[in-house]
């Protein structure tokens, strides 16, 4: 049992997950705050969904905006785990501090190659531009 758990842990540390992708995108944002408006977040990610990094994100249409359950879960998990904050009084903006960026850089970004980081940064800038 312990060997299987160690094996799973090592694999998780190497394999890129959807949370790693979104954390990487947020890491490269030039601003330290962005909207918690899930409708807006879903619409923006839906528009860039053709990027290979986002292949695991599927969207349902038919509601007020394209909706990805995975995307919603990733942002929720990032907030719960402390990779994102919601410090403002009305919770309308996510925040990312220097310490949170450091955690992402040291823990998650090392899973990406140099060229992947470059592509992730480019995707991040597209997403951030659409969120403004």
Long-range contacts (C-beta under 8 A, 24 or more apart in sequence): 13-111, 14-111, 15-111, 16-111, 16-112, 18-56, 18-57, 18-70, 18-71, 18-74, 19-74, 19-77, 19-78, 19-108, 20-108, 20-111, 20-112, 21-53, 21-54, 21-120, 22-71, 22-74, 22-75, 22-78, 23-78, 23-83, 23-104, 23-108, 23-109, 24-104, 24-108, 24-109, 24-112, 24-117, 24-120, 24-124, 25-53, 25-120, 25-123, 25-124, 25-127, 26-78, 26-83, 26-84, 26-94, 26-96, 26-104, 26-124, 27-96, 27-101, 27-104, 27-105, 27-108, 27-109, 27-124, 28-120, 28-121, 28-124, 28-125, 29-96, 29-124, 29-128, 30-125, 30-128, 31-128, 32-95, 32-96, 32-97, 33-88, 33-93, 33-94, 33-95, 33-96, 34-93, 34-94, 34-128, 34-131, 35-92, 35-93, 35-94, 35-131, 36-86, 36-91, 36-92, 36-93, 36-94, 37-92, 38-72, 38-75, 39-64, 39-65, 40-131, 41-71, 41-75, 41-131, 42-66, 42-67, 42-68, 42-71, 42-72, 44-127, 44-130, 44-131, 45-71, 45-127, 47-130, 48-123, 48-126, 48-127, 48-130, 51-123, 53-119, 53-120, 53-123
